[in-house]
Structures are given as structure tokens and as C-alpha cells.
Amino acid sequence: MPGLELAEVILAVIIGTLAAIVYSLRVLILLERRVASMEMNIQKMTSKVLQEEGVIERAVARSSSKKKH
């Protein structure tokens, strides 16, 4: 029965290909989560920098208005 052996080989190749696709999707999802986490950290740092920038601008505006008077 050589036909049955060929079918088994083809089935094994198809299953192996599907397993590789599932594994690569899993890795892709994990990488996407890491990138999303990095983006959140960058957003948090950016908001902190913007807050500090506002504080500095207000301090500079106050000191320049005191010097004018």
C-alpha cells in the first residue's frame, strides 16, 4: 500500500506546516504585547516630561515678570 504511506507523509507535512503557523502567530502576539508595553512606557515618560516642561515655563514666566517690575 504505497498510496497510504504517501498520504501519511502529505498529512504530516500539512500538520507540521499548520503547527509552524500557529507557533509563529504566538511569537507575533508576544512581540506585539511587548511593543505595546514599550509604547505605554514611552507615553508615560512623555506626559511626565510635558508636565515638567509646563512647570519650568511657569517658573520662567514668573521670574521674567518679576524682573520687569
N, C-alpha and C positions, 0 to 999 in steps of 0.2 A: 504494500500500500504506500507507494511513494507520494501520492497526492495528499494523503493525510499529513505526512511529515512536512510537506511544503506549506500546507495551510497552518500548521502549528507554528512554523517559522514566521510566516507572514503575520499571524496573530501576535506572536511575541514581539515582533518589530513594532507593530501598531501600539501595543500596550506600553512598550518602552518609550515610544515617542510621546504618548499621552502623559506618562509619568514625568518625562523631562519637561513638558509644557507646564504641568502643574507645579513642579519644583521651581521653574523659572518665574512663574507668576507669584509664587510665595516669596521668593527673593525680591522681586519687584515691589511687592506690597511692603515688605520690611524696609526697603530703601526709601520708599515714598513716605513712610511714617517717620523715618529719621530726618528726611529733608523737611517735613512739616514741623518737626520739633525744632530743628535749627531755625526755620523761618519764625516760629513763635519767639524763640530767644532773641533773634535779631529785632523783632518788633518791640519786645520789652525793653531792650537796650536803647533803641531809637527813641522810644517815648521818654525814657529817663533822661537821655541827652537833651531832648526838646524841653523838658521841664527845667533842667539846669540852665539851658540857654535863656529861657524866659526869666529866671531868677537873675542871671547875670545882666541881661538887658535892663531889667527894672533897676538894678543896683547902679548901673552906669548912668541911666537916665536921672536917678535921684542925685547922684554925685555931680553930674553936669549941671543940673538945675540949681544946686546949692552954690556952685562956683559962680554962676551968672549973677546971683543976688548979692 
